[in-house]
Amino acid sequence: MARCLHTGQQRLACQMFGPLLGQEPHDCGRDLWPGYEPDADQAAVYGLWCYCPPAGSPVPCGPEHPDAIPNVTRLMRNGIWDREKCRWVLLDGAPL
């Protein structure tokens, strides 16, 4: 999952869905897959955790839950991609 340094999303998504979503063509930059979810550490720092029950959607929880994982989807939903810093920034007042 190489990241698009312009949008913060997966680079492949820009190529496949960008035109369908009305995105202007852009240079995705050069990002290499580090071997793990690149935003997991950042979601953990912001305190965004969830667990995934066998059937259903992820459920928000704290880091003390035995099945807790960083909630990267929530990070992307409640934040904006900072192109200069190459990281997600939570919006002021975003629900945690």
C-alpha positions in Angstrom: 0.0 0.0 0.0 2.1 2.9 -1.2 0.5 6.2 -0.2 -0.3 9.1 -2.4 1.6 12.0 -0.9 -1.0 14.4 -2.4 -4.2 12.9 -0.9 -2.9 10.6 1.9 -4.9 7.7 0.5 -3.6 4.6 -1.1 -1.8 5.5 -4.4 -3.7 2.8 -6.3 -7.0 4.5 -5.3 -6.0 7.7 -7.1 -5.3 5.8 -10.3 -8.5 3.7 -10.1 -11.1 6.0 -8.5 -9.6 9.6 -8.8 -11.3 10.4 -12.1 -14.6 8.9 -11.0 -14.5 11.1 -7.9 -13.7 14.2 -9.9 -10.1 14.5 -8.7 -7.7 16.5 -10.8 -4.8 14.5 -12.1 -1.8 14.9 -9.8 1.6 13.5 -9.0 1.3 11.0 -6.2 4.9 11.4 -5.2 7.3 8.6 -4.2 6.2 6.7 -1.1 7.2 3.1 -0.4 5.2 0.5 1.5 6.9 0.3 5.0 5.5 -3.2 5.6 2.8 -2.1 8.1 -0.2 0.2 8.1 1.6 3.6 8.0 -1.1 5.5 9.9 -1.5 3.0 12.8 1.0 4.8 15.0 -0.6 8.1 14.4 -4.1 6.8 15.2 -2.8 5.3 18.4 -1.2 8.7 19.4 -4.6 10.4 18.8 -6.3 7.7 21.0 -8.3 6.2 18.1 -8.8 2.5 18.9 -11.4 -0.1 17.9 -12.0 -3.8 17.9 -13.6 -5.8 15.2 -16.3 -8.3 16.3 -16.7 -11.5 14.2 -19.8 -10.0 12.5 -20.3 -6.3 12.1 -18.5 -3.0 11.9 -15.5 -1.9 14.0 -16.5 -0.8 17.5 -14.7 2.2 19.1 -12.9 1.2 22.3 -9.9 2.1 24.5 -6.4 0.7 24.2 -7.0 -1.6 27.2 -9.5 -3.7 25.2 -7.9 -7.1 24.6 -8.6 -6.9 20.8 -7.9 -3.2 20.4 -6.3 -2.1 17.2 -5.6 1.5 16.0 -8.6 2.9 14.1 -7.0 4.2 10.9 -10.4 4.6 9.2 -11.6 7.0 11.9 -8.3 8.9 11.6 -8.9 9.4 7.9 -12.6 10.2 8.5 -12.0 12.8 11.2 -8.8 14.3 9.9 -7.3 16.1 6.9 -4.1 15.1 5.1 -1.3 17.6 5.6 0.7 17.5 2.4 3.6 19.4 3.9 4.0 17.1 6.9 2.8 14.0 5.1 0.5 13.0 8.0 -3.1 13.2 9.1 -4.2 16.0 11.3 -7.4 15.8 13.3 -9.9 18.6 12.6 -10.7 20.9 15.6 -13.8 19.6 17.2 -13.7 16.3 15.4 -15.5 13.6 17.3 -13.3 11.0 18.9 
